[in-house]
Amino acid sequence: MNKEFEVLHEIKVPQLTKSPNFHFVKDGMIWIFENVDDEVSFIRIKVSS
């Protein structure tokens, strides 16, 4: 996104096959909750320029 929050580019990520149930933003990263074999896990995504 640019300074006016207009989308500049987007791509499809084939590995992401479902919508996250729970996510939040912390420390400049998107945190996505994932249950793996009944263990709490988080996928962290950091966007950089």
Secondary structure as UniProt FT lines:
FT   TURN            3..4
FT   TURN            14..15
FT   STRAND          23..26
FT   TURN            27..28
FT   STRAND          29..36
FT   TURN            37..38
FT   STRAND          39..46
//
